[in-house]
């Protein structure tokens, strides 16, 4: 679990500087320059992500893994349904349209839904740590948007067609995850 915890601290700390340490972040950028900040931020985030992936995988295989609750089978069916908008929202984050305008920050909403969905269907200590941490982080970031400006996410130019593209792309990616990618990347089949 130490790898998972270390990865979560690195990844989520880096992604929290914009709202939890905005003054410090700006001072560091002023001192070292934006390109070096982005490089360090990216390296820390990448290292954190790698540690999360390997740490979660190792934690799931550990004999010390604790089952905190056994999720009923119906929560897995609900999870399949709730994950559909996750991929659409992720796509909409980079395709400005009505979805992005209404939701304000589709990526944060996608992370919140992803975390809740996985907490509904999985009840080990590693699951609670991973998905619970992302849920808390995303909620804190979302709440912080009430007092700070919404960051501009680079993406395609605004178009009313972007919503249709986001929906189609989201459904295609969702289908790929259900049928193949979740097993290939995570090691757990969605449908058995």
C-alpha positions as CSV (number, residue, x, y, z in Angstrom):
1,X,0.0,0.0,0.0
2,X,3.0,2.3,0.5
3,X,3.5,2.6,-3.3
4,X,-0.2,3.5,-3.8
5,X,-0.2,6.0,-1.0
6,X,3.0,7.6,-2.3
7,X,1.6,7.8,-5.8
8,X,-1.6,9.3,-4.6
9,X,0.3,12.0,-2.5
10,X,2.5,12.9,-5.5
11,X,-0.3,12.9,-8.1
12,X,-3.0,14.6,-6.1
13,X,-0.6,17.1,-4.5
14,X,0.6,18.2,-7.9
15,X,-3.0,18.6,-9.1
16,X,-4.0,20.4,-6.0
17,X,-1.5,23.3,-6.1
18,X,-3.8,25.3,-8.4
19,X,-6.5,25.6,-5.6
20,X,-4.7,24.6,-2.3
21,X,-1.5,26.5,-2.8
22,X,-2.1,29.0,-5.5
23,X,0.2,31.7,-4.0
24,X,3.1,29.2,-3.5
25,X,2.5,27.9,-7.0
26,X,2.6,31.4,-8.6
27,X,5.8,32.3,-6.6
28,X,7.6,29.1,-7.8
29,X,6.5,29.8,-11.4
30,X,7.8,33.4,-11.1
31,X,11.1,32.1,-9.8
32,X,11.8,29.1,-12.1
33,X,9.6,30.0,-15.1
34,X,6.5,28.4,-16.5
35,X,8.2,25.9,-18.9
36,X,10.3,24.4,-16.0
37,X,7.2,24.4,-13.7
38,X,5.2,22.5,-16.4
39,X,8.1,20.0,-16.8
40,X,8.4,19.4,-13.0
41,X,4.6,19.2,-12.6
42,X,4.4,16.7,-15.5
43,X,7.2,14.6,-14.1
44,X,5.8,14.5,-10.6
45,X,2.3,13.7,-12.0
46,X,3.7,11.0,-14.2
47,X,5.7,9.4,-11.4
48,X,2.6,9.6,-9.1
49,X,0.5,8.0,-11.8
50,X,3.0,5.2,-12.3
51,X,3.2,4.6,-8.5
52,X,-0.6,4.6,-8.3
53,X,-0.9,2.0,-11.1
54,X,1.7,-0.3,-9.7
55,X,0.7,0.3,-6.1
56,X,-2.9,-0.4,-6.7
57,X,-2.0,-3.6,-8.6
58,X,0.3,-4.7,-5.8
59,X,-2.3,-3.9,-3.1
60,X,-5.0,-5.9,-4.8
61,X,-2.6,-8.9,-4.8
62,X,-1.5,-8.4,-1.2
63,X,-2.5,-11.0,1.5
64,X,-3.0,-8.0,3.8
65,X,-5.8,-6.6,1.6
66,X,-8.9,-6.0,3.8
67,X,-12.4,-6.4,2.5
68,X,-14.3,-3.6,4.1
69,X,-17.7,-4.3,2.5
70,X,-19.0,-6.8,-0.1
71,X,-20.8,-4.8,-2.8
72,X,-24.1,-6.4,-3.9
73,X,-24.1,-7.7,-7.5
74,X,-26.6,-5.0,-8.6
75,X,-24.0,-2.3,-7.9
76,X,-21.8,-3.8,-10.7
77,X,-24.8,-3.4,-13.1
78,X,-25.3,0.2,-11.8
79,X,-21.6,0.9,-12.3
80,X,-21.8,-0.2,-15.9
81,X,-24.6,2.4,-16.4
82,X,-23.0,5.2,-14.4
83,X,-19.7,4.9,-16.4
84,X,-21.4,5.8,-19.7
85,X,-21.5,9.6,-18.9
86,X,-18.0,9.4,-17.5
87,X,-16.5,8.9,-20.9
88,X,-18.8,11.4,-22.6
89,X,-17.8,14.0,-20.0
90,X,-14.1,13.3,-20.4
91,X,-14.5,13.8,-24.2
92,X,-16.5,17.0,-23.6
93,X,-13.7,18.4,-21.5
94,X,-11.7,18.8,-24.7
95,X,-14.6,19.5,-27.1
96,X,-16.2,22.9,-26.1
97,X,-19.9,22.8,-26.7
98,X,-23.1,22.9,-24.7
99,X,-22.1,20.0,-22.5
100,X,-19.0,21.9,-21.4
101,X,-20.9,25.1,-20.9
102,X,-23.6,23.6,-18.8
103,X,-21.3,21.3,-16.7
104,X,-18.6,24.0,-16.3
105,X,-15.9,21.4,-15.6
106,X,-16.7,18.1,-17.2
107,X,-13.5,16.4,-16.3
108,X,-14.0,16.9,-12.6
109,X,-17.6,15.6,-12.8
110,X,-16.3,12.6,-14.7
111,X,-13.7,11.9,-12.0
112,X,-16.4,12.2,-9.3
113,X,-18.7,9.8,-11.1
114,X,-15.8,7.4,-11.8
115,X,-14.8,7.4,-8.2
116,X,-18.4,6.9,-6.8
117,X,-19.1,4.2,-9.4
118,X,-16.0,2.3,-8.4
119,X,-16.7,2.7,-4.7
120,X,-20.2,1.3,-5.2
121,X,-18.8,-1.8,-6.9
122,X,-15.6,-2.4,-4.9
123,X,-15.1,-2.6,-1.2
124,X,-11.4,-3.4,-0.4
125,X,-9.1,-1.1,1.6
126,X,-7.1,-0.4,-1.7
127,X,-10.3,0.6,-3.5
128,X,-11.4,2.9,-0.7
129,X,-8.0,4.5,-0.6
130,X,-7.7,4.9,-4.4
131,X,-11.2,5.9,-5.4
132,X,-12.0,7.7,-2.1
133,X,-8.8,9.9,-2.5
134,X,-9.8,10.9,-6.1
135,X,-13.4,11.6,-5.0
136,X,-12.2,13.9,-2.1
137,X,-9.7,15.6,-4.4
138,X,-12.3,16.2,-7.2
139,X,-14.9,17.5,-4.8
140,X,-12.4,19.9,-3.2
141,X,-11.3,21.1,-6.7
142,X,-15.0,21.5,-7.7
143,X,-15.8,23.5,-4.6
144,X,-12.8,25.7,-5.1
145,X,-14.2,26.7,-8.5
146,X,-16.7,28.9,-6.6
147,X,-13.9,31.3,-5.5
148,X,-11.4,30.9,-8.3
149,X,-11.6,31.2,-12.1
150,X,-12.2,28.1,-14.1
151,X,-9.0,27.1,-15.9
152,X,-9.0,27.0,-19.6
153,X,-8.5,23.4,-20.9
154,X,-6.8,23.4,-24.3
155,X,-9.0,21.7,-26.8
156,X,-10.9,22.1,-30.1
157,X,-12.6,25.4,-30.9
158,X,-16.2,25.8,-29.8
159,X,-18.8,24.1,-32.1
160,X,-22.3,22.8,-31.7
161,X,-21.1,19.6,-33.3
162,X,-18.6,19.0,-30.5
163,X,-21.4,17.7,-28.3
164,X,-22.3,15.0,-30.8
165,X,-18.6,14.2,-31.3
166,X,-18.1,14.0,-27.5
167,X,-21.1,11.6,-27.2
168,X,-20.0,9.4,-30.0
169,X,-16.3,9.4,-28.8
170,X,-17.4,8.7,-25.2
171,X,-19.6,5.8,-26.3
172,X,-16.9,4.3,-28.4
173,X,-14.3,4.6,-25.6
174,X,-16.8,3.2,-23.1
175,X,-17.5,0.2,-25.3
176,X,-13.8,-0.4,-25.8
177,X,-13.3,-0.3,-22.0
178,X,-16.2,-2.7,-21.3
179,X,-15.2,-5.2,-24.0
180,X,-11.4,-5.1,-23.8
181,X,-9.5,-2.1,-22.3
182,X,-10.4,-2.5,-18.7
183,X,-9.1,-6.1,-18.7
184,X,-6.0,-5.1,-20.7
185,X,-5.1,-2.1,-18.6
186,X,-6.5,-2.9,-15.1
187,X,-6.4,-6.7,-15.2
188,X,-10.1,-7.0,-14.3
189,X,-12.8,-7.8,-16.8
190,X,-15.9,-5.7,-16.7
191,X,-18.1,-8.4,-18.0
192,X,-17.3,-12.0,-17.0
